[in-house]
Amino acid sequence: MNNIQDRGYTNPDKLVSTDWVAEHLNDENVRIVESNEDPLLYPSGHIPGAVEVDWVKDLNDPLRRDYLDKEGFSALASKIGITPDTTVVFYGDKSNWWATYALWVFELFGHTNAVIMDGGRLKWTNEEREITRERPDIAPTDYTAPDRDDSIVRAFRDQVLDHVNTQGQLVDVRSPSEFSGEKLHMDGYPQEGAVRGGHIPGANNVPWSRAANEDGTFKSADDLKAIYVEEQGLDPDAPTISYCRIGERSSHTWFVLKNLLGFTDVKNYDGSWTEWGNSVGVPIEK
């Protein structure tokens, strides 16, 4: 099922194909944005016309453990040359971890005219499509963002604690070894960031990668329902919170549940295990 519209998603318009992107490279109403974990990838070659949004430098406040404010987002949006009407197409490495993370941050400022290129950087390069090292010359705009609204798609620690106390739906998208407390991070990464290992009580463990195919594309709605609804017993109409270690992997699952499966109330807990595992007095399970 290569056609996105045929995969049964609740909101298929939140995804575009590599073919679609190739056809819109020169569309003035479209801005292509690459967001990666690896900062060396974009300068080594990217989709022609794509700009880079770095998750650390561009999306996070340099001093507070928080995201940029409306002035910061206005400056970023102006720098990359978008208006509120611009369709922003995100893509990146790691099966679009950081692309969904950037899209999620953009939604905090009401820029919902944003989509994901299905398959991300891996699919584009595997198809041997054009890449360039040339950074585009983008004319800045004058973007005025609204106040950041954290209430719709973001969860905070105390909200999660209330959610635990009412036995709400939680999806831990980390690896099984992180979920069990055996490790504090994925294999191949420094085992640091939290004092304690384990998971939030009552959480379902569904590693984010189960939602992706080997080529980085998203699985069909039927395959996703088989995992999240049939196997895990999650109710699409019940409030749901996803989390991981710092919020990037869980933004991938947030995107899947909200846009592809149509869960009605999904929030991403970006504090995730680095906050929960270091917090005094909160319960954990192993």
Summary of the structure (lengths in Angstrom):
residues: 286
radius of gyration: 18.4
end to end distance: 38.7
largest distance: 53.6
contacts: 913
relative contact order: 0.15
helix: 33%
strand: 15%
